[in-house]
Amino acid sequence: MPSLVRTLLLMAACAALPAQAESFISRLLNKPVPGGVAVVPLGEAPVAPVVTYRDRRTMVLRDDTGQWLSVVGIPLDTKPGAQRIVIQEEAGSRTVAFEIRDKVYAAQHIKLKNKRQVNPDPADLARIEKETAEQLAAYRAFRPHGPSNVMFDRPVEGGRLSSPFGLRRFFNGEARNPHSGLDFAVPAGTPVKAPAAGRVILVGNYFFNGKTVFLDHGQGLVSMFCHLSEITVQPGQEVARGEAVGRVGATGRATGPHLHWNVSLNDARVDPAIFIGAFKP
C-alpha cells in the first residue's frame, strides 16, 4: 500500500476514535448549556465516587466503556464559562472543570383571564409560599440508587410539543419566571405515564400547578407532572416504567388542557427534551 494512502487511513482512523469512545450516556445527555446537562468523565474506580455541584450531590453512572460519569444538571441562570464539580475519593477530594456553552431562549406572551394568577392576593401569596416550600423539598430528594433508564419514554402518547423549556414568559404583559418544563398539547383525560420507574414523593393540588405528581427516579432525578385532571397514585407508591400516574387536565394556571412536565437533576430544572432525544441547540 502506498505510504500516502496508509497515512490517510491512519489519520481517518484516529479522527474516528473519539466518537467511538464516547459513551451512550454522553451522546444522549451531554448538552452543557444553561438549563441543560453536562456529562463529566471521572475515570475508573472500584466504587462510584461521591460528586457534588453547587453543594448538591450529582448522579454518578458507569458508562459502557467502564468509567464513571458525573451527570450534572445545570440551572437555567448559569452563565456560560467554566464550572467545577467536587469529587470525594478515599485519597481526598479533587475538582474537575467543565465548560458551559451559551444558549438563547425565546419569549412567550400569555393572556390570562384570572388576574389573581398574575398578581395573587395576600391569602394566595401565603398559600403559594407554603406550596413552594413543599415542592422545593421534593426536588431536593436524593436516593443513592437508580434511575432505571436515562433514555426516557414520553409521558403521554401522541400530541405535539407545545411550549418548550426555557421560554422567557410574560403573563398579561408582566415578566415572570422562565418556563421550567416541557408542554405536550394533548386532550384532557390522556393518561400520563412514568417515563422511568420511580417512587411517588409528593402529590397535591397547587395554586399555580394544579393537580401535581412528583416522581423520584433516583440519584436526584425527579419528574414533576402538573395541571392534571386526576391523580391515580399515592405518596410512597413505587411506580413502574410506563405505569399511569394521572390524567391530563387544565387545573392551576393553565389556558387549556395540556401536560406540563418538569425534569429536575441535582435540584436544577433542566430541559426534559434532552431525555427523550428532542433537544434543540
Stockholm file with secondary structure:
# STOCKHOLM 1.0

chainA/1-281         MPSLVRTLLLMAACAALPAQAESFISRLLNKPVPGGVAVVPLGEAPVAPVVTYRDRRTMVLRDDTGQWLSVVGIPLDTKPGAQRIVIQEEAGSRTVAFEIRDKVYAAQHIKLKNKRQVNPDPADLARIEKETAEQLAAYRAFRPHGPSNVMFDRPVEGGRLSSPFGLRRFFNGEARNPHSGLDFAVPAGTPVKAPAAGRVILVGNYFFNGKTVFLDHGQGLVSMFCHLSEITVQPGQEVARGEAVGRVGATGRATGPHLHWNVSLNDARVDPAIFIGAFKP
#=GR chainA/1-281 SS CCHHHHHHHHHHHHHHHHHHHSCHHHHHHCBCSTTSEEEEEEECCSSCCEEEETTEECEEEECTTSCEEEEEECCTTCCSEEEEEEEEETTEEEEEEEEECCCCCCEEEECCSCGGGTSCCHHHHHHHHHHHHHHHHHHTCCCSSCCSCSSCCCSSSSCEECSCTTCEEEETTEECCCCCSEEEECCTTCEEECSSCEEEEEEEEETTTEEEEEEEEETTEEEEEEEEEEECCCTTCEECTTCEEEEEBCCSSCSSSBEEEEEEETTEEECGGGGGTCCCC
#=GC SS_cons         CCHHHHHHHHHHHHHHHHHHHSCHHHHHHCBCSTTSEEEEEEECCSSCCEEEETTEECEEEECTTSCEEEEEECCTTCCSEEEEEEEEETTEEEEEEEEECCCCCCEEEECCSCGGGTSCCHHHHHHHHHHHHHHHHHHTCCCSSCCSCSSCCCSSSSCEECSCTTCEEEETTEECCCCCSEEEECCTTCEEECSSCEEEEEEEEETTTEEEEEEEEETTEEEEEEEEEEECCCTTCEECTTCEEEEEBCCSSCSSSBEEEEEEETTEEECGGGGGTCCCC
//
